[in-house]
Amino acid sequence: MIFAAGRGERMRPLTDTCPKPLLEAGGKPLIVWQIERLAAAGYTRIVINHAWLGATLEAALGDGARFGVRLLYSPEHEALETAGGIAQALPLLENGDEPCVFLGVAGDIYSDFDFARLDAPAQTLAAAAQPGMHLVMVPNPPFHANGDFALGADGVLALDGAPRCTFGSIGLYDTRM
């Protein structure tokens, strides 16, 4: 799932007429970089939620055939935030009533992360008795020096402690949550 529902307030006035994921970096829209990376990692079905200028996003991306994927859209009248967007998109994410583990990534970032690296953690999450998630953490950028979470030596995140790192807007989520 690509999260693309935000308004992009900090990028105004650019986002007054263009959804933030369609802003270009390196000659193509940010969301296209994500779609191409997902396709290269073997993803063939991608759900995109949208709110602000969603019709513009759908018109620009189409059904995904030119990227070698199938794009499905989950329109929101007003942005529902991450959990609300996931809840609304569940019928598109799950196979019938079967829970699943899915990859979620922000549509308004550029990353060279290899999504295929998440295949093993996705299988582990899917086989686990309890629902969970796997978040990709990155070093703290200068504008967010304190990070989001402490990362333990065991790979488990905590709200308190050190060392701290920042959520990279890439994660695996279990729909049982």
Biotite code that builds the C-alpha atoms (Angstrom):
import biotite.structure as struc

atoms = struc.array([
    struc.Atom([0.000, 0.000, 0.000], chain_id="A", res_id=1, res_name="MET", atom_name="CA", element="C"),
    struc.Atom([1.260, 3.432, -0.883], chain_id="A", res_id=2, res_name="ILE", atom_name="CA", element="C"),
    struc.Atom([0.057, 6.161, 1.457], chain_id="A", res_id=3, res_name="PHE", atom_name="CA", element="C"),
    struc.Atom([-0.801, 9.209, -0.646], chain_id="A", res_id=4, res_name="ALA", atom_name="CA", element="C"),
    struc.Atom([-3.711, 10.922, 1.111], chain_id="A", res_id=5, res_name="ALA", atom_name="CA", element="C"),
    struc.Atom([-1.973, 13.848, 2.787], chain_id="A", res_id=6, res_name="GLY", atom_name="CA", element="C"),
    struc.Atom([-2.435, 17.480, 1.850], chain_id="A", res_id=7, res_name="ARG", atom_name="CA", element="C"),
    struc.Atom([1.258, 18.362, 1.745], chain_id="A", res_id=8, res_name="GLY", atom_name="CA", element="C"),
    struc.Atom([0.932, 21.572, 3.772], chain_id="A", res_id=9, res_name="GLU", atom_name="CA", element="C"),
    struc.Atom([4.685, 22.135, 4.098], chain_id="A", res_id=10, res_name="ARG", atom_name="CA", element="C"),
    struc.Atom([5.075, 22.025, 0.311], chain_id="A", res_id=11, res_name="MET", atom_name="CA", element="C"),
    struc.Atom([2.486, 24.719, -0.395], chain_id="A", res_id=12, res_name="ARG", atom_name="CA", element="C"),
    struc.Atom([2.009, 26.440, -2.801], chain_id="A", res_id=13, res_name="PRO", atom_name="CA", element="C"),
    struc.Atom([3.298, 23.530, -4.953], chain_id="A", res_id=14, res_name="LEU", atom_name="CA", element="C"),
    struc.Atom([0.667, 21.201, -3.511], chain_id="A", res_id=15, res_name="THR", atom_name="CA", element="C"),
    struc.Atom([-2.214, 23.622, -4.038], chain_id="A", res_id=16, res_name="ASP", atom_name="CA", element="C"),
    struc.Atom([-2.676, 22.173, -7.524], chain_id="A", res_id=17, res_name="THR", atom_name="CA", element="C"),
    struc.Atom([-0.601, 18.968, -7.428], chain_id="A", res_id=18, res_name="CYS", atom_name="CA", element="C"),
    struc.Atom([-0.793, 16.081, -4.937], chain_id="A", res_id=19, res_name="PRO", atom_name="CA", element="C"),
    struc.Atom([2.490, 15.846, -3.032], chain_id="A", res_id=20, res_name="LYS", atom_name="CA", element="C"),
    struc.Atom([3.278, 12.312, -4.341], chain_id="A", res_id=21, res_name="PRO", atom_name="CA", element="C"),
    struc.Atom([3.182, 13.703, -7.901], chain_id="A", res_id=22, res_name="LEU", atom_name="CA", element="C"),
    struc.Atom([5.857, 16.312, -7.172], chain_id="A", res_id=23, res_name="LEU", atom_name="CA", element="C"),
    struc.Atom([8.953, 15.449, -9.177], chain_id="A", res_id=24, res_name="GLU", atom_name="CA", element="C"),
    struc.Atom([12.427, 14.559, -7.981], chain_id="A", res_id=25, res_name="ALA", atom_name="CA", element="C"),
    struc.Atom([15.088, 13.399, -10.413], chain_id="A", res_id=26, res_name="GLY", atom_name="CA", element="C"),
    struc.Atom([12.772, 13.819, -13.388], chain_id="A", res_id=27, res_name="GLY", atom_name="CA", element="C"),
    struc.Atom([9.775, 11.782, -12.212], chain_id="A", res_id=28, res_name="LYS", atom_name="CA", element="C"),
    struc.Atom([7.046, 11.939, -9.579], chain_id="A", res_id=29, res_name="PRO", atom_name="CA", element="C"),
    struc.Atom([7.974, 10.658, -6.119], chain_id="A", res_id=30, res_name="LEU", atom_name="CA", element="C"),
    struc.Atom([5.221, 8.051, -6.215], chain_id="A", res_id=31, res_name="ILE", atom_name="CA", element="C"),
    struc.Atom([6.492, 6.693, -9.540], chain_id="A", res_id=32, res_name="VAL", atom_name="CA", element="C"),
    struc.Atom([9.877, 5.990, -7.919], chain_id="A", res_id=33, res_name="TRP", atom_name="CA", element="C"),
    struc.Atom([8.005, 3.947, -5.300], chain_id="A", res_id=34, res_name="GLN", atom_name="CA", element="C"),
    struc.Atom([5.882, 2.069, -7.845], chain_id="A", res_id=35, res_name="ILE", atom_name="CA", element="C"),
    struc.Atom([8.948, 1.207, -9.934], chain_id="A", res_id=36, res_name="GLU", atom_name="CA", element="C"),
    struc.Atom([10.866, -0.035, -6.869], chain_id="A", res_id=37, res_name="ARG", atom_name="CA", element="C"),
    struc.Atom([7.891, -2.124, -5.761], chain_id="A", res_id=38, res_name="LEU", atom_name="CA", element="C"),
    struc.Atom([7.568, -3.619, -9.252], chain_id="A", res_id=39, res_name="ALA", atom_name="CA", element="C"),
    struc.Atom([11.310, -4.405, -9.323], chain_id="A", res_id=40, res_name="ALA", atom_name="CA", element="C"),
    struc.Atom([10.916, -6.251, -5.995], chain_id="A", res_id=41, res_name="ALA", atom_name="CA", element="C"),
    struc.Atom([8.111, -8.404, -7.422], chain_id="A", res_id=42, res_name="GLY", atom_name="CA", element="C"),
    struc.Atom([5.037, -6.589, -6.181], chain_id="A", res_id=43, res_name="TYR", atom_name="CA", element="C"),
    struc.Atom([2.262, -6.811, -8.765], chain_id="A", res_id=44, res_name="THR", atom_name="CA", element="C"),
    struc.Atom([-0.756, -5.364, -6.912], chain_id="A", res_id=45, res_name="ARG", atom_name="CA", element="C"),
    struc.Atom([-0.521, -1.977, -5.212], chain_id="A", res_id=46, res_name="ILE", atom_name="CA", element="C"),
    struc.Atom([-3.247, -0.164, -3.266], chain_id="A", res_id=47, res_name="VAL", atom_name="CA", element="C"),
    struc.Atom([-2.972, 3.630, -3.149], chain_id="A", res_id=48, res_name="ILE", atom_name="CA", element="C"),
    struc.Atom([-5.068, 5.675, -0.767], chain_id="A", res_id=49, res_name="ASN", atom_name="CA", element="C"),
    struc.Atom([-5.711, 9.294, -1.621], chain_id="A", res_id=50, res_name="HIS", atom_name="CA", element="C"),
    struc.Atom([-7.706, 12.309, -0.540], chain_id="A", res_id=51, res_name="ALA", atom_name="CA", element="C"),
    struc.Atom([-6.300, 15.661, -1.675], chain_id="A", res_id=52, res_name="TRP", atom_name="CA", element="C"),
    struc.Atom([-6.605, 15.926, -5.491], chain_id="A", res_id=53, res_name="LEU", atom_name="CA", element="C"),
    struc.Atom([-7.093, 12.165, -5.696], chain_id="A", res_id=54, res_name="GLY", atom_name="CA", element="C"),
    struc.Atom([-8.618, 12.269, -9.174], chain_id="A", res_id=55, res_name="ALA", atom_name="CA", element="C"),
    struc.Atom([-5.424, 13.946, -10.402], chain_id="A", res_id=56, res_name="THR", atom_name="CA", element="C"),
    struc.Atom([-3.372, 11.140, -8.888], chain_id="A", res_id=57, res_name="LEU", atom_name="CA", element="C"),
    struc.Atom([-5.536, 8.429, -10.483], chain_id="A", res_id=58, res_name="GLU", atom_name="CA", element="C"),
    struc.Atom([-5.438, 10.172, -13.877], chain_id="A", res_id=59, res_name="ALA", atom_name="CA", element="C"),
    struc.Atom([-1.640, 10.458, -13.772], chain_id="A", res_id=60, res_name="ALA", atom_name="CA", element="C"),
    struc.Atom([-0.994, 6.849, -12.720], chain_id="A", res_id=61, res_name="LEU", atom_name="CA", element="C"),
    struc.Atom([-3.857, 4.983, -14.370], chain_id="A", res_id=62, res_name="GLY", atom_name="CA", element="C"),
    struc.Atom([-4.270, 1.266, -13.821], chain_id="A", res_id=63, res_name="ASP", atom_name="CA", element="C"),
    struc.Atom([-0.542, 0.619, -13.427], chain_id="A", res_id=64, res_name="GLY", atom_name="CA", element="C"),
    struc.Atom([-0.084, -1.390, -16.627], chain_id="A", res_id=65, res_name="ALA", atom_name="CA", element="C"),
    struc.Atom([2.750, 0.840, -17.841], chain_id="A", res_id=66, res_name="ARG", atom_name="CA", element="C"),
    struc.Atom([4.648, -0.032, -14.643], chain_id="A", res_id=67, res_name="PHE", atom_name="CA", element="C"),
    struc.Atom([3.882, -3.751, -14.891], chain_id="A", res_id=68, res_name="GLY", atom_name="CA", element="C"),
    struc.Atom([1.604, -3.675, -11.836], chain_id="A", res_id=69, res_name="VAL", atom_name="CA", element="C"),
    struc.Atom([-2.088, -3.377, -11.034], chain_id="A", res_id=70, res_name="ARG", atom_name="CA", element="C"),
    struc.Atom([-2.986, -0.181, -9.179], chain_id="A", res_id=71, res_name="LEU", atom_name="CA", element="C"),
    struc.Atom([-6.076, -0.131, -6.974], chain_id="A", res_id=72, res_name="LEU", atom_name="CA", element="C"),
    struc.Atom([-7.309, 3.062, -5.330], chain_id="A", res_id=73, res_name="TYR", atom_name="CA", element="C"),
    struc.Atom([-8.855, 3.690, -1.935], chain_id="A", res_id=74, res_name="SER", atom_name="CA", element="C"),
    struc.Atom([-10.321, 7.208, -2.102], chain_id="A", res_id=75, res_name="PRO", atom_name="CA", element="C"),
    struc.Atom([-10.913, 9.123, 1.122], chain_id="A", res_id=76, res_name="GLU", atom_name="CA", element="C"),
    struc.Atom([-13.143, 12.191, 1.309], chain_id="A", res_id=77, res_name="HIS", atom_name="CA", element="C"),
    struc.Atom([-10.796, 13.628, 3.928], chain_id="A", res_id=78, res_name="GLU", atom_name="CA", element="C"),
    struc.Atom([-7.429, 12.129, 4.828], chain_id="A", res_id=79, res_name="ALA", atom_name="CA", element="C"),
    struc.Atom([-8.011, 9.436, 7.462], chain_id="A", res_id=80, res_name="LEU", atom_name="CA", element="C"),
    struc.Atom([-4.397, 9.280, 8.714], chain_id="A", res_id=81, res_name="GLU", atom_name="CA", element="C"),
    struc.Atom([-2.452, 6.028, 8.468], chain_id="A", res_id=82, res_name="THR", atom_name="CA", element="C"),
    struc.Atom([-4.597, 3.702, 10.619], chain_id="A", res_id=83, res_name="ALA", atom_name="CA", element="C"),
    struc.Atom([-7.858, 5.038, 9.164], chain_id="A", res_id=84, res_name="GLY", atom_name="CA", element="C"),
    struc.Atom([-6.524, 4.739, 5.628], chain_id="A", res_id=85, res_name="GLY", atom_name="CA", element="C"),
    struc.Atom([-5.503, 1.132, 6.264], chain_id="A", res_id=86, res_name="ILE", atom_name="CA", element="C"),
    struc.Atom([-8.873, 0.303, 7.827], chain_id="A", res_id=87, res_name="ALA", atom_name="CA", element="C"),
    struc.Atom([-10.732, 1.698, 4.825], chain_id="A", res_id=88, res_name="GLN", atom_name="CA", element="C"),
    struc.Atom([-8.438, -0.116, 2.372], chain_id="A", res_id=89, res_name="ALA", atom_name="CA", element="C"),
    struc.Atom([-8.703, -3.530, 4.105], chain_id="A", res_id=90, res_name="LEU", atom_name="CA", element="C"),
    struc.Atom([-11.086, -4.971, 1.487], chain_id="A", res_id=91, res_name="PRO", atom_name="CA", element="C"),
    struc.Atom([-8.451, -4.184, -1.165], chain_id="A", res_id=92, res_name="LEU", atom_name="CA", element="C"),
    struc.Atom([-5.542, -5.475, 0.937], chain_id="A", res_id=93, res_name="LEU", atom_name="CA", element="C"),
    struc.Atom([-6.974, -8.748, 2.211], chain_id="A", res_id=94, res_name="GLU", atom_name="CA", element="C"),
    struc.Atom([-7.930, -11.782, 0.166], chain_id="A", res_id=95, res_name="ASN", atom_name="CA", element="C"),
    struc.Atom([-11.588, -12.041, 1.120], chain_id="A", res_id=96, res_name="GLY", atom_name="CA", element="C"),
    struc.Atom([-11.737, -12.285, 4.897], chain_id="A", res_id=97, res_name="ASP", atom_name="CA", element="C"),
    struc.Atom([-8.220, -13.694, 5.148], chain_id="A", res_id=98, res_name="GLU", atom_name="CA", element="C"),
    struc.Atom([-5.807, -11.526, 7.132], chain_id="A", res_id=99, res_name="PRO", atom_name="CA", element="C"),
    struc.Atom([-2.476, -10.756, 5.535], chain_id="A", res_id=100, res_name="CYS", atom_name="CA", element="C"),
    struc.Atom([0.806, -8.968, 5.983], chain_id="A", res_id=101, res_name="VAL", atom_name="CA", element="C"),
    struc.Atom([1.292, -6.055, 3.608], chain_id="A", res_id=102, res_name="PHE", atom_name="CA", element="C"),
    struc.Atom([3.979, -3.512, 2.862], chain_id="A", res_id=103, res_name="LEU", atom_name="CA", element="C"),
    struc.Atom([3.108, 0.122, 3.508], chain_id="A", res_id=104, res_name="GLY", atom_name="CA", element="C"),
    struc.Atom([5.223, 2.960, 2.176], chain_id="A", res_id=105, res_name="VAL", atom_name="CA", element="C"),
    struc.Atom([4.799, 6.726, 1.950], chain_id="A", res_id=106, res_name="ALA", atom_name="CA", element="C"),
    struc.Atom([4.125, 7.977, -1.559], chain_id="A", res_id=107, res_name="GLY", atom_name="CA", element="C"),
    struc.Atom([5.845, 11.295, -0.975], chain_id="A", res_id=108, res_name="ASP", atom_name="CA", element="C"),
    struc.Atom([9.389, 10.165, -0.192], chain_id="A", res_id=109, res_name="ILE", atom_name="CA", element="C"),
    struc.Atom([12.331, 9.093, -2.302], chain_id="A", res_id=110, res_name="TYR", atom_name="CA", element="C"),
    struc.Atom([14.205, 6.015, -1.172], chain_id="A", res_id=111, res_name="SER", atom_name="CA", element="C"),
    struc.Atom([16.549, 3.520, -2.779], chain_id="A", res_id=112, res_name="ASP", atom_name="CA", element="C"),
    struc.Atom([15.466, 0.844, -0.282], chain_id="A", res_id=113, res_name="PHE", atom_name="CA", element="C"),
    struc.Atom([15.261, -2.634, -1.819], chain_id="A", res_id=114, res_name="ASP", atom_name="CA", element="C"),
    struc.Atom([11.768, -3.808, -0.885], chain_id="A", res_id=115, res_name="PHE", atom_name="CA", element="C"),
    struc.Atom([12.768, -7.432, -1.580], chain_id="A", res_id=116, res_name="ALA", atom_name="CA", element="C"),
    struc.Atom([14.722, -7.249, 1.711], chain_id="A", res_id=117, res_name="ARG", atom_name="CA", element="C"),
    struc.Atom([11.346, -7.444, 3.460], chain_id="A", res_id=118, res_name="LEU", atom_name="CA", element="C"),
    struc.Atom([10.350, -10.847, 2.043], chain_id="A", res_id=119, res_name="ASP", atom_name="CA", element="C"),
    struc.Atom([11.754, -12.853, 4.979], chain_id="A", res_id=120, res_name="ALA", atom_name="CA", element="C"),
    struc.Atom([10.349, -10.548, 7.702], chain_id="A", res_id=121, res_name="PRO", atom_name="CA", element="C"),
    struc.Atom([6.955, -10.658, 5.926], chain_id="A", res_id=122, res_name="ALA", atom_name="CA", element="C"),
    struc.Atom([6.954, -14.464, 6.014], chain_id="A", res_id=123, res_name="GLN", atom_name="CA", element="C"),
    struc.Atom([7.917, -14.427, 9.699], chain_id="A", res_id=124, res_name="THR", atom_name="CA", element="C"),
    struc.Atom([5.085, -12.010, 10.535], chain_id="A", res_id=125, res_name="LEU", atom_name="CA", element="C"),
    struc.Atom([2.543, -14.006, 8.524], chain_id="A", res_id=126, res_name="ALA", atom_name="CA", element="C"),
    struc.Atom([3.483, -17.225, 10.367], chain_id="A", res_id=127, res_name="ALA", atom_name="CA", element="C"),
    struc.Atom([3.437, -15.649, 13.845], chain_id="A", res_id=128, res_name="ALA", atom_name="CA", element="C"),
    struc.Atom([0.651, -16.549, 16.257], chain_id="A", res_id=129, res_name="ALA", atom_name="CA", element="C"),
    struc.Atom([0.295, -12.905, 17.312], chain_id="A", res_id=130, res_name="GLN", atom_name="CA", element="C"),
    struc.Atom([-0.100, -9.948, 14.948], chain_id="A", res_id=131, res_name="PRO", atom_name="CA", element="C"),
    struc.Atom([2.808, -7.580, 14.623], chain_id="A", res_id=132, res_name="GLY", atom_name="CA", element="C"),
    struc.Atom([4.637, -5.135, 12.430], chain_id="A", res_id=133, res_name="MET", atom_name="CA", element="C"),
    struc.Atom([8.140, -4.608, 11.106], chain_id="A", res_id=134, res_name="HIS", atom_name="CA", element="C"),
    struc.Atom([9.233, -0.980, 10.704], chain_id="A", res_id=135, res_name="LEU", atom_name="CA", element="C"),
    struc.Atom([12.247, 0.147, 8.688], chain_id="A", res_id=136, res_name="VAL", atom_name="CA", element="C"),
    struc.Atom([14.302, 2.555, 10.754], chain_id="A", res_id=137, res_name="MET", atom_name="CA", element="C"),
    struc.Atom([16.857, 5.049, 9.453], chain_id="A", res_id=138, res_name="VAL", atom_name="CA", element="C"),
    struc.Atom([19.514, 7.275, 11.037], chain_id="A", res_id=139, res_name="PRO", atom_name="CA", element="C"),
    struc.Atom([18.100, 10.493, 12.465], chain_id="A", res_id=140, res_name="ASN", atom_name="CA", element="C"),
    struc.Atom([18.123, 13.366, 9.992], chain_id="A", res_id=141, res_name="PRO", atom_name="CA", element="C"),
    struc.Atom([19.306, 16.780, 11.247], chain_id="A", res_id=142, res_name="PRO", atom_name="CA", element="C"),
    struc.Atom([15.727, 18.115, 11.392], chain_id="A", res_id=143, res_name="PHE", atom_name="CA", element="C"),
    struc.Atom([14.637, 15.164, 13.616], chain_id="A", res_id=144, res_name="HIS", atom_name="CA", element="C"),
    struc.Atom([17.741, 14.629, 15.747], chain_id="A", res_id=145, res_name="ALA", atom_name="CA", element="C"),
    struc.Atom([15.942, 12.858, 18.621], chain_id="A", res_id=146, res_name="ASN", atom_name="CA", element="C"),
    struc.Atom([14.368, 10.234, 16.357], chain_id="A", res_id=147, res_name="GLY", atom_name="CA", element="C"),
    struc.Atom([11.132, 8.353, 16.911], chain_id="A", res_id=148, res_name="ASP", atom_name="CA", element="C"),
    struc.Atom([12.115, 5.179, 18.767], chain_id="A", res_id=149, res_name="PHE", atom_name="CA", element="C"),
    struc.Atom([14.907, 3.494, 20.669], chain_id="A", res_id=150, res_name="ALA", atom_name="CA", element="C"),
    struc.Atom([16.187, 0.427, 18.851], chain_id="A", res_id=151, res_name="LEU", atom_name="CA", element="C"),
    struc.Atom([17.282, -2.407, 21.121], chain_id="A", res_id=152, res_name="GLY", atom_name="CA", element="C"),
    struc.Atom([20.053, -4.874, 20.261], chain_id="A", res_id=153, res_name="ALA", atom_name="CA", element="C"),
    struc.Atom([17.275, -7.459, 19.753], chain_id="A", res_id=154, res_name="ASP", atom_name="CA", element="C"),
    struc.Atom([15.678, -5.303, 17.048], chain_id="A", res_id=155, res_name="GLY", atom_name="CA", element="C"),
    struc.Atom([12.680, -4.399, 19.197], chain_id="A", res_id=156, res_name="VAL", atom_name="CA", element="C"),
    struc.Atom([11.575, -0.772, 19.274], chain_id="A", res_id=157, res_name="LEU", atom_name="CA", element="C"),
    struc.Atom([10.748, 1.147, 22.452], chain_id="A", res_id=158, res_name="ALA", atom_name="CA", element="C"),
    struc.Atom([9.549, 4.666, 23.143], chain_id="A", res_id=159, res_name="LEU", atom_name="CA", element="C"),
    struc.Atom([12.326, 5.302, 25.672], chain_id="A", res_id=160, res_name="ASP", atom_name="CA", element="C"),
    struc.Atom([16.021, 4.530, 25.548], chain_id="A", res_id=161, res_name="GLY", atom_name="CA", element="C"),
    struc.Atom([18.963, 4.721, 23.178], chain_id="A", res_id=162, res_name="ALA", atom_name="CA", element="C"),
    struc.Atom([20.185, 4.528, 20.529], chain_id="A", res_id=163, res_name="PRO", atom_name="CA", element="C"),
    struc.Atom([17.347, 6.336, 18.816], chain_id="A", res_id=164, res_name="ARG", atom_name="CA", element="C"),
    struc.Atom([16.397, 6.235, 15.160], chain_id="A", res_id=165, res_name="CYS", atom_name="CA", element="C"),
    struc.Atom([13.700, 7.554, 12.851], chain_id="A", res_id=166, res_name="THR", atom_name="CA", element="C"),
    struc.Atom([10.873, 5.656, 11.177], chain_id="A", res_id=167, res_name="PHE", atom_name="CA", element="C"),
    struc.Atom([11.693, 5.549, 7.458], chain_id="A", res_id=168, res_name="GLY", atom_name="CA", element="C"),
    struc.Atom([8.031, 5.511, 6.302], chain_id="A", res_id=169, res_name="SER", atom_name="CA", element="C"),
    struc.Atom([8.405, 1.881, 5.180], chain_id="A", res_id=170, res_name="ILE", atom_name="CA", element="C"),
    struc.Atom([6.812, -0.940, 7.151], chain_id="A", res_id=171, res_name="GLY", atom_name="CA", element="C"),
    struc.Atom([5.162, -4.334, 7.134], chain_id="A", res_id=172, res_name="LEU", atom_name="CA", element="C"),
    struc.Atom([1.747, -4.447, 8.791], chain_id="A", res_id=173, res_name="TYR", atom_name="CA", element="C"),
    struc.Atom([-0.386, -7.392, 9.827], chain_id="A", res_id=174, res_name="ASP", atom_name="CA", element="C"),
    struc.Atom([-4.087, -6.799, 9.105], chain_id="A", res_id=175, res_name="THR", atom_name="CA", element="C"),
    struc.Atom([-4.984, -8.778, 12.267], chain_id="A", res_id=176, res_name="ARG", atom_name="CA", element="C"),
    struc.Atom([-3.905, -5.662, 14.177], chain_id="A", res_id=177, res_name="MET", atom_name="CA", element="C"),
])
